Amino acid sequence: MVLSVLFSSFSFMLFMCQLYTMDKGGLFYATGVFQILASLAVFSGAVIYASHVKEFHQDKPEGGHFGHCFVLAWVAFPLSLVSGIMYIHLRKRQ
């Protein structure tokens, strides 16, 4: 998850640099790639946690649930993936 925050932060800084230095109609390929990498980092973190939850929480009572942070990670994955794809495919408007 820390890696996804780093990728997202770098993507935002790169977006700001590209926004003010690129010509009109330029594409944000690098920003989109880093946003997609952030989404893949969120996905891998959520999958690793879901598959190894019994090892992490050995004293967890039966019938428990994952919690709101786990749900937020699964919501953040498609949002950042769509954001990265949109950065790659959409052009800057005038």
C-alpha positions, 0 to 999 in steps of 0.5 A: 500500500505504501508503494501505491501511495508513492506511485500516486504521489509521483503521478500527481507531481508528474501531472502538474509538471506536464500540465504546465510544460506540454503543448496543447493536445499532448498526452499524459502517458507517463502520468497514466502509467504511474497511475496504473502501477499504483492501481496494481500495487493496491490490487496486489496488496489487497489480494495478499492480505485477503489470501493470508488473513488467517496467518496475520490474525490467528486469534480472529474469532469466527464470523468476523469481517475484513473491515472498512479499510479493506473495502476502501482498497478494493474501491481504490483499485478500479478507480485508480485503474480507470484514472490511469487509462483515462490519462493515457487515452484522453487529450488535454482540452483547451 
